[in-house]
Every structure is written in C-alpha cells, then in structure tokens.
Amino acid sequence: MLASPSPELLADLRELIMGSPLAKCAAADLAIQWGGWAIAAALKTEKFYDLAGSATFILLAHLSRTWGGGGHLRQNVQTGLVTAWGLRLGTFLFLRVLKDGHDRRFNNVRDSPGVFFVYWTIQALWVFMTLLPTLILNGEKRDAPLGPKDYIGWTLWVLGFATEAVADQQKWLFKQDPDNVGKFIRSGLWAYSRHPNYFGEILQWCGLWLSASSVMRGPQYLSAASPVFVWFLLRHVSGIPILEKQAMKRWGSDPVFQDYLRNTPMLWPWPLSA
C-alpha cells in the first residue's frame, strides 16, 4: 500500500502551486472579472465589459513578468505586444459601445444577474486561456537566444494586428457614412473575408504562442490550446455564429448579400474556406 503524503509535503506542494505566477494570475483574473460583474450587475450595464477584459490582459501580462522575475528580451517584447493589442482593441470596443449605447449580445442578459455572472466568468476563462502562453513565458527564469520561432511569431503578430486594426477601421468608417445605412460592408479587407478582423485576431495569438514556445518544454507545449481556443470561440461560439445569424436576418433575402456569401470566405481569406 502506498504511503499517504505527509501534511508537510502537502503544505509545500500547495504553497508551490498557489505561489506560482500562473496561479496568482488565475486568481487575479477571477477577482477582476467577478468584481466587474458585481459593479455591472448593480448598474445593469455592459458598457465596460470588453474594456475590463482587455485591461485584464494587459495587467496579467505585466504582473506575470514581475512575478516571474526574468525580464528577458523575449518576455519584454511579448508583454509589449499584448499591451498594444489590449490598448487598441479595448479602446475601440469601448468607444463603439459608447456610441451605440448598448451591446446587442447583452440584450437579454444585463437584467439577469445570474446569467450576467456566467458571461463575466467566461470572460475570465477567455483571458486566461488566450494569455496562457504569455503567462508561461513570463513565469520562466530561463532564457534562450532569439531564433526563427520568435521572428516568425512576431511577424505573424504584426500581420494579424494590422489586419484586425484595418478591418475594424474600415467597418467603422463604412458605418459612419449616411449613404451606407442599412447596408453591409463588402469592400476593403471585407471583400476577401466576411470576418477579416477575426482572422487577424487568431493570427496574433498564433504568433505569440510560436514565440513563447521557444522556452517551453514538456507539458508547457499544451498551451498551443490558446490559439485553438481563440479560433473555436470566434468560429463556433461568440463571434461568427452570432454575426452571421444577424446578417441573415437583415439581408438574407438580398441577392447581393447571397452573392457575397457564395463568393467570400467566411474567415480564412482564400477560396473554399470555412
């Protein structure tokens, strides 16, 4: 019969796990999102939901680097890229919801604290899973020389960042034009993909995982689930399915829209994409 672990060993193990940068970041993530939910539920507003999510990305990236104690160049670059992503996307989404006055995703949610809590908890999961490669990287004291993974990863991030930013700006300007009221965008990057901003988003997190993998070993490589999770969330849960359903409701009978559906990939900007 195997001997039971001693209380001292269990205490040491618990201290090791709970004292790790990864565990601290998970706890901070939940605390922020649940605190945000308490305020949002009391005010019955979703206006700072996306802003809180983006801010948590930035905060955890910097906290993990501080708690990890490494401060290597790769960690600094990775943290800077996450910060740039969070500042741009968070500001864009916050300004958009302020202009629109509401977020349609929450039309049947903001008045139900229990359901609202689920949304904020899912956001905590989204933040942690998406940021996992960066948290692992920043928690490592060991370093490795910069190599092809870093340069390819950072290039992918730049391409993704530019794609998402340009696509968001094109749609924003399109919607500001009074002549486009009631119309759908199919120009610029939107002529090559029905959701080019999501394509850029996925590309960024693929690049960040690739660079972070330069110092990974063993089970840490499972953090490749991060870009897969982002793709799954956008493709099958909270992004594309909702927008496609709304678009079909508005323009489903429009022959021009039907032609757009037939000839424009849903996500990946090349033919026969799904």
C-alpha positions as CSV (number, residue, x, y, z in Angstrom):
1,M,0.0,0.0,0.0
2,L,1.3,3.4,-0.9
3,A,2.0,5.7,2.0
4,S,-0.1,8.9,2.2
5,P,1.8,12.1,1.6
6,S,2.8,13.9,4.8
7,P,1.0,17.1,5.8
8,E,4.3,18.9,5.4
9,L,4.6,17.7,1.8
10,L,1.0,18.7,1.0
11,A,1.6,22.1,2.5
12,D,4.8,22.6,0.5
13,L,3.0,21.5,-2.7
14,R,0.1,23.8,-2.0
15,E,2.5,26.7,-1.4
16,L,4.4,25.9,-4.6
17,I,1.2,25.8,-6.7
18,M,-0.5,28.8,-5.2
19,G,2.7,30.8,-5.1
20,S,3.4,30.3,-8.8
21,P,2.9,33.3,-11.2
22,L,0.4,31.2,-13.2
23,A,-1.8,30.5,-10.1
24,K,-1.5,34.2,-9.0
25,C,-2.6,35.3,-12.4
26,A,-5.6,32.9,-12.4
27,A,-6.7,34.2,-9.0
28,A,-6.3,37.9,-10.1
29,D,-8.2,37.2,-13.3
30,L,-11.2,35.8,-11.5
31,A,-11.1,38.5,-8.9
32,I,-11.2,41.3,-11.5
33,Q,-13.9,39.7,-13.6
34,W,-16.1,38.9,-10.6
35,G,-15.6,42.4,-9.2
36,G,-16.5,43.8,-12.6
37,W,-19.7,41.6,-12.7
38,A,-20.7,42.9,-9.2
39,I,-20.5,46.5,-10.4
40,A,-22.0,45.8,-13.9
41,A,-24.9,43.8,-12.4
42,A,-25.7,46.6,-9.9
43,L,-25.6,49.2,-12.7
44,K,-27.3,46.9,-15.2
45,T,-24.7,47.9,-17.9
46,E,-22.4,46.0,-20.2
47,K,-20.6,49.2,-21.4
48,F,-17.2,48.3,-19.7
49,Y,-17.3,44.6,-20.2
50,D,-14.9,44.5,-23.2
51,L,-12.8,47.2,-21.7
52,A,-12.4,45.2,-18.4
53,G,-11.4,42.2,-20.5
54,S,-8.7,44.0,-22.4
55,A,-7.4,45.7,-19.3
56,T,-7.1,42.3,-17.6
57,F,-5.0,41.0,-20.4
58,I,-2.6,44.0,-20.0
59,L,-2.5,43.8,-16.2
60,L,-1.8,40.0,-16.1
61,A,0.9,40.2,-18.8
62,H,2.8,42.8,-16.7
63,L,2.1,41.0,-13.4
64,S,3.3,37.7,-14.7
65,R,6.5,39.3,-15.9
66,T,7.0,41.0,-12.5
67,W,6.2,37.8,-10.5
68,G,8.3,35.6,-12.8
69,G,11.3,37.8,-12.2
70,G,13.0,37.1,-15.5
71,G,12.9,40.3,-17.5
72,H,14.4,38.8,-20.7
73,L,14.0,40.5,-24.0
74,R,11.5,37.9,-25.3
75,Q,9.4,38.5,-22.3
76,N,9.5,42.2,-22.7
77,V,8.6,42.1,-26.3
78,Q,5.7,39.6,-25.7
79,T,4.4,41.8,-22.9
80,G,4.6,44.9,-25.1
81,L,2.7,43.2,-27.9
82,V,-0.1,42.1,-25.6
83,T,-0.2,45.6,-24.2
84,A,-0.5,47.1,-27.7
85,W,-3.3,44.6,-28.6
86,G,-5.2,45.4,-25.4
87,L,-5.0,49.1,-25.7
88,R,-6.1,49.2,-29.3
89,L,-8.9,46.7,-29.1
90,G,-10.1,47.8,-25.7
91,T,-10.3,51.4,-26.7
92,F,-12.0,50.6,-30.0
93,L,-14.7,48.4,-28.4
94,F,-15.3,50.9,-25.6
95,L,-15.8,53.8,-28.0
96,R,-18.1,51.7,-30.1
97,V,-20.4,50.7,-27.2
98,L,-20.5,54.3,-26.0
99,K,-21.6,55.4,-29.5
100,D,-24.1,52.6,-30.0
101,G,-25.4,52.9,-26.4
102,H,-25.5,49.2,-25.9
103,D,-24.1,45.8,-27.0
104,R,-26.6,43.5,-28.6
105,R,-25.0,40.4,-27.1
106,F,-26.4,41.5,-23.7
107,N,-30.0,42.4,-24.7
108,N,-31.4,39.6,-22.7
109,V,-28.6,39.4,-20.1
110,R,-28.0,42.7,-18.4
111,D,-31.2,42.4,-16.3
112,S,-30.4,38.8,-15.1
113,P,-27.5,38.8,-12.6
114,G,-27.1,35.1,-12.7
115,V,-26.7,34.9,-16.5
116,F,-24.5,38.1,-16.4
117,F,-22.3,36.3,-13.9
118,V,-21.8,33.5,-16.4
119,Y,-20.7,35.9,-19.1
120,W,-18.1,37.6,-16.8
121,T,-16.8,34.1,-15.7
122,I,-16.5,33.1,-19.4
123,Q,-14.5,36.3,-20.0
124,A,-12.1,35.2,-17.1
125,L,-11.7,31.9,-18.9
126,W,-11.1,33.6,-22.2
127,V,-8.5,35.9,-20.7
128,F,-6.6,33.1,-19.0
129,M,-6.7,30.6,-21.9
130,T,-5.8,33.1,-24.5
131,L,-2.9,34.6,-22.5
132,L,-1.6,31.2,-21.2
133,P,1.5,31.1,-23.5
134,T,2.5,34.6,-22.4
135,L,1.9,33.7,-18.7
136,I,4.1,30.6,-19.1
137,L,6.8,32.5,-20.9
138,N,6.9,35.3,-18.3
139,G,7.0,32.9,-15.5
140,E,10.2,31.3,-16.7
141,K,13.5,32.5,-15.4
142,R,15.5,30.5,-18.0
143,D,16.1,32.2,-21.4
144,A,17.0,31.1,-24.9
145,P,18.6,33.1,-27.8
146,L,16.2,34.7,-30.2
147,G,15.6,32.5,-33.2
148,P,13.3,31.7,-36.2
149,K,10.3,31.0,-33.9
150,D,10.5,34.5,-32.4
151,Y,10.9,36.3,-35.7
152,I,8.2,34.3,-37.5
153,G,5.9,34.6,-34.5
154,W,6.3,38.4,-34.2
155,T,5.8,38.8,-38.0
156,L,2.5,36.8,-37.7
157,W,1.5,39.1,-34.8
158,V,2.2,42.3,-36.8
159,L,0.3,41.0,-39.8
160,G,-2.6,40.0,-37.6
161,F,-2.6,43.3,-35.7
162,A,-2.6,45.3,-38.9
163,T,-5.3,43.1,-40.4
164,E,-7.6,43.5,-37.4
165,A,-7.0,47.2,-36.9
166,V,-7.5,48.0,-40.6
167,A,-10.7,45.8,-40.8
168,D,-12.1,47.4,-37.7
169,Q,-11.4,50.9,-39.0
170,Q,-12.9,50.1,-42.5
171,K,-16.1,48.9,-40.9
172,W,-16.2,51.9,-38.5
173,L,-15.9,54.4,-41.4
174,F,-18.4,52.5,-43.5
175,K,-21.0,52.7,-40.8
176,Q,-20.4,56.4,-40.3
177,D,-21.3,57.2,-43.9
178,P,-25.1,58.1,-44.0
179,D,-25.2,56.6,-47.5
180,N,-24.5,53.1,-46.1
181,V,-27.4,53.0,-43.6
182,G,-29.0,49.5,-43.8
183,K,-26.1,48.2,-46.0
184,F,-23.4,45.6,-45.3
185,I,-19.7,46.1,-45.9
186,R,-18.0,44.2,-48.7
187,S,-15.1,46.5,-49.6
188,G,-11.5,46.6,-48.5
189,L,-10.5,43.6,-46.5
190,W,-14.1,42.6,-46.2
191,A,-14.0,41.7,-49.9
192,Y,-11.6,38.8,-49.0
193,S,-13.2,37.6,-45.8
194,R,-16.5,38.1,-44.2
195,H,-14.8,38.4,-40.8
196,P,-11.2,39.7,-41.5
197,N,-10.9,41.2,-38.0
198,Y,-11.3,37.7,-36.5
199,F,-8.7,36.3,-38.9
200,G,-6.3,39.0,-37.7
201,E,-7.1,38.2,-34.1
202,I,-6.4,34.5,-34.5
203,L,-3.2,35.3,-36.3
204,Q,-1.9,37.4,-33.5
205,W,-2.3,34.7,-30.8
206,C,-0.8,32.1,-33.1
207,G,2.3,34.3,-33.4
208,L,2.6,34.9,-29.7
209,W,2.4,31.2,-28.9
210,L,5.0,30.5,-31.5
211,S,7.5,32.9,-30.0
212,A,6.7,31.8,-26.4
213,S,7.3,28.2,-27.4
214,S,11.0,29.0,-27.7
215,V,11.4,28.4,-24.0
216,M,8.7,25.8,-23.5
217,R,9.3,22.2,-22.5
218,G,7.2,19.1,-21.8
219,P,3.5,19.9,-20.9
220,Q,4.0,23.6,-21.5
221,Y,3.6,22.9,-25.2
222,L,-0.1,22.1,-24.5
223,S,-0.5,25.9,-24.3
224,A,-0.9,25.6,-28.1
225,A,-4.6,25.2,-27.0
226,S,-4.5,29.1,-26.7
227,P,-4.9,30.0,-30.4
228,V,-7.1,26.9,-30.9
229,F,-9.3,28.2,-28.2
230,V,-9.5,31.7,-29.7
231,W,-10.4,30.1,-33.1
232,F,-13.1,27.9,-31.6
233,L,-14.6,30.7,-29.6
234,L,-14.8,33.1,-32.6
235,R,-15.7,30.5,-35.1
236,H,-18.3,28.5,-33.2
237,V,-19.4,30.3,-30.0
238,S,-19.4,34.1,-29.5
239,G,-18.2,35.6,-32.7
240,I,-19.1,34.4,-36.2
241,P,-22.3,32.4,-35.4
242,I,-24.0,35.4,-33.8
243,L,-22.9,37.9,-36.5
244,E,-23.8,35.5,-39.4
245,K,-27.3,34.9,-37.8
246,Q,-27.9,38.7,-37.5
247,A,-26.7,39.2,-41.1
248,M,-29.0,36.6,-42.4
249,K,-31.9,38.1,-40.6
250,R,-31.2,41.5,-42.1
251,W,-30.0,40.7,-45.6
252,G,-30.8,37.1,-46.1
253,S,-33.2,37.8,-48.9
254,D,-30.9,40.3,-50.7
255,P,-29.5,38.8,-53.9
256,V,-26.3,40.9,-53.5
257,F,-25.8,39.5,-50.0
258,Q,-26.4,36.0,-51.2
259,D,-23.7,36.6,-53.9
260,Y,-21.4,37.9,-51.1
261,L,-22.0,34.7,-49.1
262,R,-21.2,32.5,-52.1
263,N,-18.1,34.2,-53.2
264,T,-16.4,35.5,-50.0
265,P,-14.8,33.1,-47.5
266,M,-16.3,33.1,-44.0
267,L,-12.9,33.5,-42.2
268,W,-9.7,32.5,-43.9
269,P,-9.1,34.8,-46.8
270,W,-8.7,32.3,-49.6
271,P,-11.1,30.2,-51.6
272,L,-13.1,27.2,-50.3
273,S,-12.6,28.4,-46.7
274,A,-15.0,27.6,-43.8
